Amino acid sequence: MPVRVQIEDFDLTTEVAGLRAADRGIGAVVSFIGTVRDMNDGSSVAAMELEHYPGMTEKALEEIVAQARTRWDIADALVIHRVGPLKPLDQIVLVAATSAHRGTAFAACEFIIDYLKTEAPFWKKEQTPQGARWVDARVTDDIALEKWKKTPGPDGIGQ
């Protein structure tokens, strides 16, 4: 279960190639990249600082990937989350899932990012013209998570 929390940027092509290399049965690779926005909650954002709890954060991410593996027949999954200072347009997070079929890969990727956004111990501080501010969790992230908490149907999505 590849999970990395790092300061360094990542390269999508390199990371996906690594996921695909070990399994010829992979028919689908789905990836999500989250980036720093230059606007949030009505204010411009000059920079963002991401903090985490070392050890605990990686364990939480590994558990999220393990849950995805129990719901779907994925070949592999990858989560890379950056910490430290970032600027608008910088990549923050990569989530990728591989499987024999696209539906499985899409669902697993969406599940992982939805859980990551609400359950992984990360803290974001934005630098705005009004000063620094901590970013609160979004109600929309909580709503997205709710669909996964119901009893999974045959497609792994809560029914």
C-alpha positions as CSV (number, residue, x, y, z in Angstrom):
1,M,0.0,0.0,0.0
2,P,2.0,2.9,-1.2
3,V,1.4,5.9,1.0
4,R,3.8,8.9,1.2
5,V,3.7,12.2,3.1
6,Q,6.4,14.4,1.8
7,I,7.6,18.0,1.2
8,E,8.8,17.3,-2.4
9,D,6.6,17.6,-5.5
10,F,5.6,14.4,-7.4
11,D,5.3,13.6,-11.1
12,L,2.1,11.9,-12.2
13,T,3.6,10.1,-15.1
14,T,6.3,8.5,-13.0
15,E,4.0,7.5,-10.2
16,V,1.4,6.0,-12.5
17,A,4.1,4.1,-14.5
18,G,5.2,2.6,-11.2
19,L,1.7,1.5,-10.3
20,R,1.2,-0.1,-13.7
21,A,4.6,-1.8,-14.1
22,A,3.9,-4.8,-11.8
23,D,0.6,-6.0,-13.2
24,R,-0.4,-6.7,-16.8
25,G,-4.0,-7.3,-15.8
26,I,-4.5,-3.6,-15.1
27,G,-7.1,-2.2,-17.5
28,A,-7.8,1.1,-15.7
29,V,-5.8,3.7,-13.9
30,V,-7.8,6.5,-12.3
31,S,-6.0,9.4,-10.6
32,F,-6.9,12.6,-8.8
33,I,-4.6,15.5,-8.2
34,G,-5.6,18.3,-5.8
35,T,-3.9,21.7,-6.2
36,V,-3.6,24.9,-4.2
37,R,-6.3,27.4,-5.3
38,D,-5.5,31.1,-5.5
39,M,-9.0,31.9,-4.1
40,N,-10.8,30.3,-1.1
41,D,-13.9,31.5,0.8
42,G,-13.9,34.8,-1.0
43,S,-10.3,35.8,-0.4
44,S,-7.2,35.5,-2.5
45,V,-4.7,33.0,-1.3
46,A,-1.0,33.8,-1.6
47,A,0.3,30.7,0.0
48,M,-0.7,27.6,2.1
49,E,1.1,25.7,4.8
50,L,0.2,22.1,5.4
51,E,1.0,20.4,8.6
52,H,0.5,16.8,9.7
53,Y,1.1,14.5,12.6
54,P,4.0,12.2,11.5
55,G,3.3,8.6,11.9
56,M,-0.4,9.1,12.7
57,T,-1.1,10.6,9.3
58,E,0.6,7.8,7.4
59,K,-1.3,5.2,9.5
60,A,-4.6,6.9,8.8
61,L,-3.9,7.0,5.0
62,E,-2.9,3.3,5.1
63,E,-6.1,2.5,6.8
64,I,-8.2,4.4,4.2
65,V,-6.4,2.5,1.4
66,A,-7.0,-0.8,3.2
67,Q,-10.7,0.0,3.5
68,A,-10.8,0.6,-0.3
69,R,-9.2,-2.7,-0.8
70,T,-11.9,-4.5,1.1
71,R,-14.7,-2.8,-0.9
72,W,-13.3,-3.1,-4.4
73,D,-11.0,-5.5,-6.2
74,I,-8.3,-3.0,-6.9
75,A,-4.8,-4.1,-8.1
76,D,-3.1,-1.2,-6.3
77,A,-3.5,2.3,-4.9
78,L,-1.3,5.2,-4.2
79,V,-1.6,8.2,-2.0
80,I,1.0,11.0,-1.9
81,H,0.2,14.1,0.2
82,R,2.5,17.0,0.4
83,V,3.2,19.1,3.6
84,G,5.0,22.3,4.1
85,P,4.7,25.6,2.3
86,L,2.9,25.6,-1.0
87,K,1.8,28.3,-3.5
88,P,-1.2,28.5,-5.8
89,L,-1.2,25.9,-8.6
90,D,1.2,23.6,-6.6
91,Q,0.2,20.0,-6.3
92,I,-1.0,19.0,-2.9
93,V,-2.2,15.4,-3.2
94,L,-2.2,12.5,-5.6
95,V,-4.6,9.6,-5.2
96,A,-4.5,6.8,-7.8
97,A,-6.2,3.4,-8.1
98,T,-5.6,0.6,-10.5
99,S,-7.9,-2.3,-11.4
100,A,-9.0,-4.5,-14.2
101,H,-12.0,-2.2,-14.9
102,R,-12.6,1.5,-14.8
103,G,-15.7,1.5,-12.6
104,T,-13.8,-0.1,-9.8
105,A,-10.8,2.2,-10.2
106,F,-13.1,5.3,-10.2
107,A,-15.0,4.3,-7.1
108,A,-11.9,3.4,-5.1
109,C,-10.2,6.6,-6.1
110,E,-13.2,8.7,-5.1
111,F,-13.6,6.8,-1.8
112,I,-10.0,7.3,-0.9
113,I,-10.0,11.1,-1.5
114,D,-13.3,11.5,0.2
115,Y,-12.0,9.8,3.3
116,L,-8.7,11.5,3.1
117,K,-10.3,15.0,3.1
118,T,-12.2,14.3,6.3
119,E,-10.4,11.6,8.2
120,A,-6.6,12.1,7.7
121,P,-4.9,14.4,10.2
122,F,-3.8,17.3,8.1
123,W,-4.1,21.0,8.9
124,K,-4.0,23.8,6.4
125,K,-3.2,27.5,7.0
126,E,-3.7,30.0,4.2
127,Q,-2.0,33.3,3.8
128,T,-4.5,35.9,2.6
129,P,-4.5,39.7,2.4
130,Q,-6.4,39.7,5.7
131,G,-3.7,37.6,7.4
132,A,-3.1,33.9,8.1
133,R,-6.1,31.7,8.7
134,W,-6.7,28.0,9.4
135,V,-8.9,26.3,6.9
136,D,-12.0,24.6,8.4
137,A,-13.4,21.3,7.0
138,R,-16.0,21.8,4.3
139,V,-19.6,20.7,4.8
140,T,-19.4,19.4,1.2
141,D,-16.6,17.0,2.2
142,D,-18.7,15.6,5.0
143,I,-21.7,15.1,2.7
144,A,-19.4,13.3,0.1
145,L,-18.3,11.0,2.9
146,E,-21.8,10.0,3.9
147,K,-22.5,8.0,0.8
148,W,-19.6,5.6,1.7
149,K,-20.8,5.1,5.3
150,K,-24.0,3.3,4.2
151,T,-24.0,-0.5,3.6
152,P,-22.0,-1.0,0.3
153,G,-23.9,-2.4,-2.7
154,P,-22.4,-4.6,-5.4
155,D,-20.5,-1.6,-6.8
156,G,-19.0,-0.8,-3.4
157,I,-21.1,2.4,-3.0
158,G,-23.4,2.8,-0.1
159,Q,-27.0,1.9,-0.7
